[in-house]
């Protein structure tokens, strides 16, 4: 007997919908990879053709369409229901409430709407995409590929000190980017199945270390040192032989560093000779003023992106020039505290601590299952924790309180 037509029709529809879901799922992952490579690693800065194609805008708008048409509401709500998600929402809302009281409300609103809200959407899209292990692996590998290309162009440029191949990052920002990605390169070096892929990951890792040293960033060296100590002491996924080779490689790279590198690093041992400790425009004096602004504007702060306005207008001795900009904070935590107030920095720190807590709980629950297939994800929890530590150490000396890369780590 011939099967009933309705049954055949239902089977065709089911097959079509499965294909559509398959294509949509893979395109969603493709968009997430594109966002990381353009939003974070700025691939479109490397060639005029990429600039003309406006790849960043294409991937950004595509992610917004997914959030509208295929929002994965259940996944997003689970993420926002966790401690880090709750604190992140509170911080975002508090920043918005502080717009009317900002030194320049129009500037605070433009920053919140044009930058921070896009960060929020970036986080929501990535969180709604990373609900299966395969997608997590793909995004981590995309970060490693992004770093490898960045390393290539930076080394090709001769590791300059006054500029970088990126339009938005100076050498200190670049050191922070590399330090936040080196830990997941370690994960690739120990977890990937193919030997050539593991060896490639180790090569990328070592060239990343060389690039951090090449930036001559003191905060970058400090973050790299702490990350290396964590890997040697805390991380159990690397053999003793591999740890020894890692330390020996760093030692060789440091010995090959030019004299200018050691002259710059020596200033950390002689604070009296460092302008950051003695000059009115050095970090120490700026940090003192940031603390003062936080005390004076402790509820809502100066307003998002308004610290440099305060330095040019209300700072003692500053010329009152409307719209002028002064110095930045050079400290992510004081940046958030002075611009969003005591409640704002509390929510910001709560977001970070919530990420640490979530990674700790996930790692513990995975290891209790004693499933060897999940051991790689448990190790990844350790290394994403190290990425956050690198952010907190490096970010202590940079104005990266609203860093987009932090959204990627939160989503992971």
C-alpha positions in Angstrom: 0.0 0.0 0.0 1.1 3.5 -0.7 1.8 5.5 2.5 -0.8 8.2 3.2 0.0 11.5 1.6 -0.2 13.5 4.9 2.4 11.2 6.5 4.8 11.8 3.6 4.1 15.6 3.8 4.9 15.6 7.5 8.1 13.7 6.9 9.1 16.2 4.3 8.4 19.1 6.6 10.3 17.5 9.4 13.3 17.0 7.2 13.2 20.5 5.9 12.9 22.0 9.4 15.8 19.8 10.6 17.9 21.1 7.7 16.9 24.7 8.5 17.8 24.2 12.2 21.1 22.6 11.2 22.0 25.5 8.9 20.8 28.1 11.4 22.8 26.5 14.2 26.0 26.4 12.2 25.5 30.0 10.9 25.0 31.1 14.5 28.4 29.6 15.4 29.9 31.2 12.3 28.5 34.6 13.4 30.0 34.1 16.9 33.4 33.3 15.4 33.1 36.4 13.2 32.2 38.6 16.1 35.3 37.4 18.0 37.6 37.9 15.1 36.3 41.4 14.3 34.9 42.7 17.6 37.8 41.6 19.7 40.7 40.8 17.4 40.0 43.6 14.9 40.8 41.5 11.8 39.2 44.1 9.6 42.0 46.5 10.6 44.6 44.5 8.8 43.6 45.1 5.2 41.6 47.9 3.4 39.4 45.3 1.6 38.1 44.0 5.0 37.4 47.6 6.0 35.4 48.2 2.8 33.4 45.0 3.3 32.4 46.2 6.8 32.6 42.7 8.2 32.3 43.9 11.8 28.9 45.5 11.0 27.7 42.4 9.1 28.5 40.0 12.0 27.1 42.5 14.6 23.8 43.0 12.8 23.5 39.2 12.2 23.9 38.5 15.9 21.1 41.0 16.6 18.8 39.3 14.1 19.5 36.0 15.8 18.6 37.5 19.2 15.3 38.7 17.7 14.4 35.7 15.5 16.0 32.8 17.4 16.7 34.2 20.9 17.3 31.0 22.8 15.4 32.6 25.7 15.8 29.6 28.0 19.6 29.6 27.7 19.8 33.4 28.2 17.6 33.3 31.3 19.6 30.6 32.8 22.8 32.7 32.3 21.2 35.8 33.6 19.9 33.9 36.6 23.3 33.0 37.8 25.2 35.3 40.2 27.5 36.8 37.6 24.5 37.5 35.3 22.5 39.1 38.1 25.4 41.4 39.0 26.0 42.2 35.4 22.4 43.3 34.8 22.5 45.4 38.0 25.7 47.1 36.9 24.3 47.8 33.4 21.1 49.3 34.9 23.0 51.3 37.4 25.2 52.8 34.7 22.1 53.8 32.8 20.5 55.4 35.9 23.7 57.5 36.3 23.3 59.1 32.9 21.2 62.2 34.0 23.7 63.1 36.8 26.9 62.7 34.7 29.2 65.6 34.1 28.2 65.5 30.5 24.9 63.4 30.3 25.1 63.3 26.4 28.5 61.6 26.6 27.4 59.1 29.2 24.3 58.2 27.2 26.3 57.9 24.0 28.8 55.6 25.7 26.1 53.4 27.3 24.1 53.1 24.1 26.8 52.9 21.5 29.3 50.8 23.4 28.2 49.2 26.6 24.8 48.1 25.3 26.5 46.5 22.3 28.7 44.7 24.8 25.5 43.5 26.5 24.1 42.2 23.2 27.5 40.6 22.4 27.4 38.7 25.7 23.7 37.6 25.3 24.4 36.3 21.8 27.5 34.4 22.7 25.8 33.0 25.9 22.9 31.8 23.7 25.3 30.1 21.3 27.6 28.4 23.8 25.1 25.8 25.0 26.9 22.8 23.6 30.5 21.7 24.1 31.3 21.8 20.4 30.4 25.4 20.2 32.6 26.2 23.2 35.5 24.5 21.5 34.9 26.4 18.3 34.9 29.8 20.1 38.0 29.0 22.1 39.8 28.0 18.9 38.6 31.2 17.2 40.2 33.2 20.0 43.5 31.3 19.5 43.4 31.8 15.7 42.6 35.5 16.3 45.6 35.8 18.5 47.9 34.0 16.1 47.0 36.5 13.3 47.5 39.4 15.7 50.9 38.0 16.7 51.9 37.6 13.0 51.1 41.3 12.2 52.7 42.6 15.3 55.9 40.7 14.8 55.9 41.6 11.1 55.7 45.2 12.1 58.8 44.9 14.2 57.0 44.9 17.6 56.7 48.8 17.6 56.4 50.6 20.8 54.5 53.8 19.7 51.8 52.0 17.6 50.3 48.6 16.9 48.6 47.1 13.8 45.3 47.5 15.7 43.3 50.8 15.5 42.0 50.6 19.0 44.8 49.0 21.0 48.1 50.3 22.1 51.0 48.0 23.2 49.7 47.7 26.8 46.2 46.8 25.5 47.8 44.3 23.2 49.8 42.7 26.0 46.5 42.3 28.0 44.8 40.7 25.0 47.6 38.2 24.6 47.8 37.4 28.3 44.0 36.8 28.4 44.3 34.3 25.5 47.5 32.5 26.3 45.7 30.2 28.9 43.3 28.8 26.4 46.2 28.2 24.0 47.5 26.0 26.8 44.2 24.1 26.8 44.5 23.6 23.0 48.1 22.3 23.5 47.0 19.6 25.9 43.4 18.8 24.8 43.3 18.7 21.0 43.4 15.2 19.5 45.7 15.7 16.5 49.4 16.0 17.4 50.0 18.7 14.7 47.2 20.8 16.2 48.7 20.5 19.7 52.1 21.4 18.4 50.7 24.4 16.6 49.0 25.6 19.7 52.3 25.4 21.6 54.0 27.4 18.9 51.2 30.1 19.1 51.5 30.1 22.9 55.3 30.7 22.8 55.0 33.4 20.1 52.3 35.0 22.3 54.7 35.1 25.2 57.4 36.6 23.0 54.9 39.2 21.8 53.9 40.1 25.4 57.6 40.6 26.2 58.0 42.5 22.9 55.4 45.1 24.0 57.7 46.0 26.9 54.5 46.4 29.0 55.3 46.2 32.7 51.7 45.3 33.6 51.9 42.7 30.8 55.0 41.2 32.3 53.4 41.0 35.8 50.3 39.3 34.4 52.4 36.9 32.4 54.4 36.0 35.5 51.3 35.4 37.6 49.8 33.3 34.8 53.0 31.2 34.5 53.1 30.6 38.2 49.5 29.5 38.2 50.1 27.1 35.3 53.2 25.6 37.0 51.6 25.2 40.5 47.8 24.9 40.0 47.2 23.4 36.6 47.5 19.6 36.6 46.9 19.0 32.9 50.5 19.6 31.9 53.3 17.1 32.4 56.4 18.0 34.4 58.5 17.8 31.2 56.2 20.2 29.4 56.3 22.6 32.4 60.0 22.6 32.4 60.1 23.2 28.6 57.7 26.1 29.1 59.8 27.8 31.8 63.0 27.2 29.8 61.4 28.8 26.7 60.3 31.9 28.7 63.8 32.2 30.2 65.4 32.1 26.7 62.9 34.7 25.4 63.8 37.0 28.4 67.5 36.6 27.8 67.0 37.6 24.2 65.1 40.8 25.1 66.9 44.0 24.2 68.6 46.4 26.7 65.7 48.8 26.3 63.3 46.2 27.7 65.4 45.7 30.9 65.8 49.4 31.3 62.0 49.8 31.3 61.4 46.8 33.6 64.1 48.2 36.0 61.8 51.1 36.8 59.5 48.8 38.8 62.4 48.2 41.2 63.2 52.0 41.4 59.9 53.7 41.9 61.5 57.0 42.7 62.8 57.2 39.1 59.4 56.4 37.5 57.2 59.3 36.4 54.1 57.3 37.4 55.2 57.8 41.0 56.5 61.4 40.8 54.6 63.2 38.1 51.2 64.9 38.5 50.2 63.1 35.3 51.6 59.7 36.5 49.4 56.8 37.6 49.8 57.4 41.3 48.4 60.9 41.3 45.7 60.0 38.8 44.6 57.1 41.1 44.5 59.5 44.1 42.2 61.8 42.1 40.1 58.9 41.0 39.6 58.0 44.7 38.6 61.6 45.4 36.1 61.6 42.5 34.6 58.3 43.9 34.2 59.9 47.3 32.6 63.1 46.0 30.3 61.3 43.5 29.8 58.0 45.3 26.2 57.3 44.3 26.2 57.3 40.5 29.8 58.5 39.8 31.0 61.0 37.2 29.1 59.1 34.5 30.3 56.5 32.0 33.3 57.7 30.0 33.4 61.0 31.9 36.6 60.5 33.9 38.7 62.3 31.3 36.2 65.2 31.3 36.7 65.5 35.1 40.4 65.6 34.6 40.1 68.5 32.2 37.4 70.5 34.1 36.9 69.9 37.8 40.4 68.7 38.7 42.2 71.2 40.9 44.4 73.4 38.7 42.6 72.3 35.4 41.5 74.9 33.0 37.7 75.0 32.7 37.3 74.2 29.0 33.9 72.7 28.2 34.2 69.5 26.2 37.9 69.1 26.8 39.4 65.7 27.8 42.2 65.0 30.2 43.9 61.8 31.4 42.4 58.4 31.7 42.4 56.4 34.9 45.0 53.7 34.0 43.1 51.4 36.4 40.0 49.5 35.4 38.6 49.2 38.9 39.1 52.9 39.7 37.7 53.7 36.3 34.4 51.9 37.1 34.3 53.2 40.7 34.8 56.9 39.7 32.4 56.7 36.7 29.6 54.5 38.2 30.0 55.1 41.9 30.4 52.7 44.9 27.3 50.7 43.9 28.5 50.4 40.3 31.9 49.1 41.2 30.3 46.7 43.7 28.2 45.2 40.9 31.2 45.1 38.7 33.3 43.2 41.2 30.3 41.0 41.9 30.2 40.1 38.2 33.8 39.0 38.3 33.5 37.1 41.5 30.4 35.5 40.2 32.3 34.3 37.1 35.0 32.8 39.4 32.3 31.1 41.5 30.5 29.7 38.4 33.7 28.3 37.0 34.6 26.7 40.3 31.2 25.0 40.7 31.2 23.8 37.1 34.7 22.4 37.3 33.9 20.6 40.6 30.7 19.1 39.3 32.4 17.9 36.1 35.2 16.2 38.0 32.7 14.5 40.3 31.2 12.7 37.3 34.6 11.2 36.6 33.8 11.2 32.9 37.0 11.4 30.8 35.2 13.1 28.0 34.4 16.0 30.3 37.8 16.3 31.7 38.8 18.7 28.9 36.0 21.0 29.9 37.0 20.9 33.5 40.5 21.9 32.5 39.1 24.7 30.4 37.3 26.0 33.5 40.7 26.3 35.2 42.2 28.1 32.2 39.3 30.5 31.7 39.7 31.3 35.4 43.3 32.1 34.6 42.1 34.4 31.7 40.0 36.3 34.3 43.0 36.6 36.6 45.1 37.9 33.7 42.4 40.5 33.1 42.3 41.6 36.7 46.1 41.9 36.9 46.6 43.6 33.6 43.5 45.7 33.9 44.8 47.1 37.2 47.1 49.3 35.1 44.8 50.0 32.1 41.5 51.7 31.5 39.6 48.6 30.4 36.7 48.5 32.8 34.3 48.0 29.9 36.5 45.6 27.9 34.6 43.7 25.2 36.8 40.7 25.7 35.4 40.4 29.2 32.0 39.7 27.6 33.5 36.7 25.8 34.9 35.3 29.0 31.6 35.8 30.8 29.8 33.9 28.0 32.3 31.1 28.3 
